[in-house]
Amino acid sequence: MVEERLLEEFLKTALKTGRCILGTRTVLSSIKGSKIVLYSSSMDDDSRQALLEACTSNSVPSVLFAGNSEKLGRLCGKPFKVSAVGVKSPGDANLDTVLSTQPAA
């Protein structure tokens, strides 16, 4: 699992300088072309399974965010819960640092 601090820094930078999509349904409907997908640990099993299958079939890496949906929402600067974040363009965020710490699947 990716170190939480590293993941938080990546996400904050990607949200400020890149292009990100929020929400499970939105991420699922536009997963093609995403660089990486982050999902919260509190996501329900059916949604998580659907998201992981979509990531696998589109060759998009997925990363588990150790915090819950509420914490992910706050990290994204939103006053509501966010279960999934799709990064379309990382902007100034270094995607390689997050991907290099992922275990081989």
N, C-alpha and C positions, 0 to 999 in steps of 0.2 A: 504494500500500500504506500502511496505517496505521502511524504511528510506533510502534515497539515499546514504548517507555516509556509512551506514552499508552494503548496496548492493555493493558499489564500492570496499570496503575493501575485502568483500567475493570474488568478481570476480577477483581482482588482485591476491589474494592468490591462488585461484583455478587455474588460468592460469599459475602461476609460478610453483606450486607444484603438481597439479592434471592433469587430462586429459579432455580437452574441445574441442568441435567442433564448428566451426563458420559458419554462413550462413543459411538462411532459408531452402534451398533445402537439404543441408547436414544434418541439424538437423532433418528435416522431414523424410529423408530416413534412419536415424539411431537413431530414438528416443527411441526405445526399449532399456532398460537398463540404460537410463539416470537417474540421480538423481534429476535434476531440469533443467528447461528451462527458460531462460531469453529472453525477446523480447522487442524491442524498441517501444516507443510511436508513432514513425513515420511510422511503418510498415503498408502497405496498408491493407484494410479491408479483402480482399479475402485471402491473405496470413495469416493474423492473425487468421481468422476463421479456416483455414485448420490446422494451428499449434495448436490452442486450442483444436480442435476436436481430433487430434492425441494425444495430452497430456492426454486428458480425457480418451480416449479409452485404453491408455497404463498405466494409473494411475501414470502419471508423473506430479508433481507439476509445475505450470508455474507462473512466476513472471513478472510483467510489470516493465520495466526500464523507469523511468520518462523522461530521456533524449532522444534525437533523435538518429538515426542510426549513424550519424557522431560522436557523443559523445561516443556512445558505442564502435565504432571502435577505437577511440583514447584510451579509457579505456583498450581495449584489446591490445594496442600497435601496431595497424595496421594503415597504411596510407590510408585506405579506409573505407567506410561505412559497418557496420555490423548490420543486423536487428535482428538476433537471435543467442544465444549462448546456446549450450547444454553442461551440465556438466556431464561427464561420471563418473569421480572420482574427488571428491573435494580436495584430497590431504590434506594439512594442514588447509584448510579453514573449518570453523565450519558451516556446513550445517544447524544444528539445530537452530542457531540464525536467519537465514533467514526464515526458515520454521515456527518458533514459532511466528513470527511477521505477518504472512499471516492471513488474515481473513478467517473464515470457509466458504467454498463454499456451 
